[in-house]
């Protein structure tokens, strides 16, 4: 009986491999950062060699650290930065261009044209997405339009497209596996999330040949084996999932109405809406969640906060009010409240539910008595208010009441933030024992596929909370604080 499951987490700034045991505990971990390439302002690329080099290296290292070999691994799950786009030669595996990263804005003007051309509704109805440079479709088109000879080669069927998961699968299997999963496909802006198929009309619109596209399967599925020469023996890849949906699954938010928030540089909030694709009236996107069966697609509402933990970095690096991110907690707890101060960190505009790209940050309510601690506290509170507004938007769109919020990410170690979040939402906030929820989600999906874990119920028994925050704030205080926040936002919006 093989005793371990391996998760590969290919993220935006680093690649990590983690070995988990049957109890869902981390046995070993290896990580490698790689270069961010900025060829022009607003453009972001990764070297495909870096992605593969770091992938092979961290898998090998994690196995060595665990004192095991590839033969001891029951199955492997891959989770990845979503939307990032690669195009490579079907015969040689050679990429025709660098990976264009999700953050890259090079196709923003083209996306504006799509909006002006009236394509938004059609795109939203099919893909659940709003036309944006973020998603893969316009990145593929850019490569075909701008790399010499690429379009002709693509039309001849010589080129393949993949998000990072597909590229890694293809490379690790030496070209034998050409596949992706629903969660990654749903972020390309080419995949119809209702029919679960690549959409002909969208392929025509973006002028992308269908022969470039991988087969699409549920996230928990026997994708195939890695080449035996790579790690000593072959490893079964049985899980593929985009990072945010991986975290949702890793938090075991598998029921309708389950919500998780990742407090990183920005925040990513996902709500499981079960078998229903909920349409948003509040600017959230509808996307596919991780699933173990093709017959049972799972839908998710997704929203993001542009400035989350980044406001804490701003306090530290620009205002120099704190010397470390951790210090924000003690500073915030040293005062009873924010003294009427609100910070709206609209550094790059406001996202859902306001969608005002021209809004810029404000600090309101300053008096002669305002101290550094009040400002620090207001900054942390702003993260909680923004998350609260997304949860409210999700509740309105889905008509599902949120009873608890599962949390992870760098800023989720801040106890003050999580208590305030519970208070302002009026629901419990749960931080799990294993902070690596993204890798854990990929491991769970891979393990469920082979019977390493029998069921989600079994996983629910092994997964425990690190800490649960219950709401204590009187309803009136909550109402007054939210009112104050709304007023501050009002002053932030461009009128
Ligand atoms: P990402 O994956 O986006 O790089 P992480 O999940 O690593 O982000 O989280 C990093 C963010 O968390 C940073 O913006 C940092 O300011 C914030 N952060 C880290 N520790 C704390 C803390 N104790 N309190 C508040 N914010 C924190």
Boltz pocket constraint, residues with backbone or C-beta under 6 A from the ligand:
constraints:
  - pocket:
      binder: B
      contacts: [[A, 263], [A, 264], [A, 265], [A, 266], [A, 308], [A, 309], [A, 310], [A, 311], [A, 312], [A, 313], [A, 325], [A, 326], [A, 327], [A, 328], [A, 329], [A, 409], [A, 410], [A, 411], [A, 412], [A, 413], [A, 414]]
      max_distance: 6.0
